[in-house]
Amino acid sequence: EALIQEQIAFVESRHEELREAYLEQEQMRVELRRKVAQLTALHRAGLSFSSTFERDALLHQVLEALTHELNYNSAMVSMFDPFEHTIEHLRLIGAPAEVEAFAQSCRIPITDRESPEGVVVLQGSPLLVKDIETIRHRLHPLNQRLAELSRTKGLVVVPIKTKGRVWGMLTVDRSHNQSVTEDDLDLMKTVASQVSIALDNASAYQQIEEWNQGLELKVRERTEALERADRLRAQFLSHVSHELRTPLTSIKGFIQNLLDGLTGPLNEKQQRYLVRMSENSDRLVRMIEDLLDRTRIETGRLEVHPADVELEPCLADVIEQLKPLAHVKQQTLEFTCSDTTIVVWADRDRLFQTVVNLVQNAMKFTPPGGQVTVACDLSDDRTATVLVRDTGPGIPPEHLENIFDPFFRIQQGQRTGPKGLGLGLSIVKTLVELQGGKVAARNLQESGAEFTFTLPIHSVKTRPSLEIHAVGRHILVVDDDTDIQQLLHDRLRAEGYQTYSACDGRQALETLQSGAFDGVILDIGIGQIDGLEVLRQVRLTNQKIPIIMVTASGSQELAVKAIGMGAQAYLLKPFDTVELQQAMDHWFHGA
């Protein structure tokens, strides 16, 4: 019996040990689940915090996570002012609205480092209070009242540190029977660390945003200033060039009339001086045009208007225009075209300008007795190639890659090469590329340089023939500049035309109604009624009379508009006698 009792006691003892071990294991399992839940909640909260860059939204997420994810009864975030040494309760969640309103109205001075508030924000240490009554008397009166209103039993307060200083503090409490523990303190330290990092990120993001906005504002202001400067520069150049074109047209025209003997014979010295005057006026015109084109390129306003262009006649016109210059320079200007039926898709005026620039550039570097050659050929069934070759000194190899740069000029030894702005070749490159082609330059093995450019092929056309009958035809010249009028009268009368004048739009309409005319040269910028309105009114009753418009090259869009309104052609000031003669031959002879 004693043995049985001993065995029963052993079994009961063993049973109690097993029961205690089981209960301990269950407690550990519960604690483990709680820890896992806490870690999961912390992970979710951390992800949420790190993706929020606006401070108020971040603080709201923090308090929501503390009350909903980590199950604290209430949570509050407060900000510390290190200059005023005060704390301000920014937001409180988990308490009645009136308690939250009271908390947000508090601004509490912190002067005592040993007070509960001072321990946290002045010393930077966390605070665990299991029973609020043990520290109530040390709290600031406003915080005492807040604890009373929220029925706080115990609380955990941890500092939030950013950039090495205390930014504020987080407070959580238990208002029921469950008390706060060391685990809560550890948990809140982790949360405070996450919040500190998130606040730093938000601050950095906000700073970057402010910098970006500041930079964007500066860039916008700078851009507006540059655009305004560009507009003013373009307006200035346009205005100055417009004012220069009219007297330049007169100068060029009268010089040419003198050279052509319209005012009587010239001696050799007079002719030599006039030729030099003509060359320099042409040079001035080119400079003005180059500056304007460069301005249009830089502002994106240089336009081309492609159409079918017969290549061989266009190049022949260039050669015809530049032959006098070649004669003066004692150079040979040759032109060959293997296929006279090539038609390219290009802007004829810009194509003409491109070839003129290249040929004049070749002439500048070709010595007396030298030769400049212009040629065209088919590259393949899609493109045509135009070639300009000279017998000058060539291009230094180190300058080949810069030859098309704006304002680039080749230096010859210690002296500058031929005079110019260094814009012609850069404009050539832009014009060719705008028309779908490519331009290149190379040195020839023997001597000289060769420039080539390509243009897309479009179709083939035949050229109409012109029957020439000028004598007795009546032409009305409409221009408000008497020098231009005189120039045109001299040239037209030398060709056998009878000429009449009008100085404004009203007089032009009256003159046209008073008699029959075979053609009109009409300036757009005349007074009373402008040239476009005169053109419109004439076309209401007369669709056949040829009308050639005249305007400054800066107003080319008006000239293009005039073509759409029924004008046959236009001349851009300062035009030369070759351009005028071509227009007269085409539209007035046999009109």
C-alpha positions, 0 to 999 in steps of 0.5 A: 500500500505504501508503494502504491501511494508513492507511485500515485504521488509520483504520477501526480507530481509528474502530471503537474510538471507536464501541465505546467510545461504545457501551459508555459508552451501555450503562453510562449505560442501566444506570445510568439503569435503576438510578436509575429502579429506585431512584426507584421504590423510594423512591416506594413507600417514601415512600408506605408511610412516610407512611401509617404512624402507629405508630413501631415499624411505621414503623421496620420498614417503613424497614428492610424497604425498605432491604434488600428494595427498595434492596438493602443487605445490612443496615440498622439504625436507632438512637435518640439520647438527647440527655439521656443522650448515648447511642445505642440500636440499636432494630432490625437487619435483614439480620444473623443473629439473634445479631448482632441480639440483640447490637445491641439490647443495646448502649447506647453513650455518645457523648462525642466529637464527632469520633468516627464516631458523634459526627459523625452524632448530635452534629454532624448530618452524614452519614458515608460509609465505603468501607472500615471498616478506616479508621475501626475504631479510632475506633469505640466498642468495642461498635460495633467488635464489631458491625462484626466480627460482621456482617462489614461492609466499608463503610457509610453512616450518616445522621442522622434529624432531627425538629423541628430536632434529631437523633432518631437515625441510619440505617445501611446496609452492604455485606458483600460485594465491592460498596462503598458510593459517593457515590450511596448517600450521596445515596440515604440522605439522601433516605431519612432525609428521608422517615423524618424527615417520617414520624416527625413525622407519626407523632408528631403523630398519636400526640399527637392520639390522646392529646389525643383520648383525654384529651378523650374521657375528660374528656367522659365524666367530665363527662358522667357527672358531669352525668348523676349531677347530673341524676339527683340533681336529679331524685331531689331534685325528685321526693322533695320534690314527693312530700312536698309533694303530700300536705299540699298535697292536704289543704290544697286539699281542706279549703279547697274543703270550707270554700268549699263550705259543708260545715262551715257558712256563711262570712262574706264576709271568710272566703270571700275569705281562703279563695279567696286561699289556694286560689289560692296553693296552686294556684299552688304546685302548678303550680310543682311540676308545671312544675319536674318536667315541665321536669326530665323534658323535660331528661332525656328522660323526659317521655312521652306515651301517645296515644289517641283523645280527644274534643276538645270534651269535653276542652276543656269540662272545662278550661273547667269547671275554670277557671270559678271562677278566671275568676269570682274574676278578674272575667273572662269565659271563653268556649268555642266548638267548630264541630265537636263530633265531632272526635277527636284522637290525643293523650294526654288528660292532657297535652292537658288540661295544655296547654290549662290552661297556655295558659288560665291564662297568658291569665288572668294577663295579662288585666285584670278585665273582660277576656275569654279565649276557647277555640275549636277547629276543623278545620284540614283533614282531617288536623289540628284547631286549638285557639285560646286568645285573650285581651284583655290587653296582648299580647306585645311584638314583640321577645319573640315569638320567645322566648315559648316559651323555658324561664324566659322572662318578659316584663318590663313596664316596670321591673316584672316581669309576673305571678308565675311560673317562666316554664316553662308555655309552654315545657312547652306547646311540648314537649307539643304537639310530642311529640303531633305538633302545632305551636304558635304565638303572635301579637299581635291587631290590636286588643289581646291575644294569640292562641296556637294549636296543632294536633293530628292527627285520628284518628276520630269517636266519640259520647259515652255518657250517665251515669245518676246514682245516688249515694245509698246507695252504699258506697265504700272509701277506702284511704290512709295519710294521715288528712288525705287520708282526711278530705278524701275522706270529706267530699266523698263523704258530701256527694254521698250516698255511705257511706264506709269507711276502710282505712289499709294494704293488708292492712286494705283486703283484709280490709274488702273481704272483709267486705262489698259495696262499689260502688267503691274509692279506692286509694292506691298508696303504702300500707303492709303491701301496696302498692296495686298488689298490693291491686289485683291480688288484688281483680281475681282475684275481682272484675272489676267493682268500679270502682277509682280509683288515687291516687298522686303525679304523679312516679309516673305510670308506676305509675298507668298500670301500674295501668290495665293491671292493671284499674283504671278511672282514676287521680288524681295528687296534688295533685288538685282537687275538679273532678278528683275529682268527674269521676272519681266521676261517671263511675265511681261514679254508677250503677256 
